[in-house]
Amino acid sequence: MRIDGKTRTCGLIGCPVEHTLSPVIHNTLSELLGINMVYVPFLVESEAVKSAVEGAYALNLLGMNATVPHKAAVIEHLKDVDDLAKRIGAVNTLVRVSGGYKGYNTDMNGLLRAMQSEQVGIDGETVLLLGAGGAARAVAFLCVSQNAKKVYIANRTLEKAQLVAEEVNASFGTDIVKVITMDDAAKIPENDIVAIQCTSVGLAPNNDDVVTSDETLYQKIKTGVDLIYNPYETRFMKLVREHGGFAMNGLKMLLYQGIIAYELWNQVSITQDQADHVLKKMKEAMGIAE
Ligand code: NAP
């Protein structure tokens, strides 16, 4: 990597940041495209978000990603916020504009692009969201914006699911988002559903955990998407596959949220070959054999 007087810097603010794969994504893209940009992680505590954003602007940083726990907190320190990100209430990408940064949410379009790359659609589908945290909330917005037929949200804490459903329904003037208890998820009348696993259950090192193991539910799932990518195959994905469904993990979502951010920062379009190359590098960094 060539670092000189013209090198631009982008970075990730979060806490923790040590295990991030984002430098692999962005530095590989810069290498592939011959763009003089370097991407580094910055450990930022919650009380330092404002000074981190202001400091980044003062230091002429081209852009930043924000991750847990700063995706909502960063918003009030931005010059402008994209409509989708505003609606979702979470920003993961900051793009330098005159006087500050404009916030975007590339997580959701990243998930959409990842699903499209596996020929998994949302349009006209019945979607079951497992979870009602930050990720599930954003996915619920995505599903309605992408014309899902119906969206069910099941969560351990039912009140949180209710809140998300109310917000999304109100935001789109619809009532297609429904709440269901985890125990009742299998009673959904529709078959051939798309289930998106948005809880942190099953995340390494707790690889054997799964948010539900209800056989009747898995028989209804034609496609299961787990936002988790470590482990590479979660127990949720195994159960989907054992019952004849197609399953994918969250690694491509991570890849494409990064690619969309990179495109915004550098005004470029990443080709499929370039995306495939970055995915290969991410898998290498995770120690996953092709
Ligand atoms: P979050 O806001 O902390 O939400 C966590 C969710 O998991 C909540 O619905 C919570 O239920 C549920 N949960 C946690 N422990 C549980 C348990 N023992 N039993 C049942 N439910 C439990 O987290 P988040 O930001 O939404 O992230 C969720 C997952 O998505 C994480 O694994 C994260 O790594 C992944 N993610 C991946 C990507 C990607 O690029 N692939 C991007 C974003 C997030 P309660 O409401 O009842 O607590």
Residues whose N, C-alpha, C, O or C-beta is under 5 A from the ligand:
A	BS01	NAP	G131 A132 G133 G134 A135 A136 N155 R156 T157 K160 C198 T199 S200 V201 L203 L227 I228 G250 L251 M253 L254
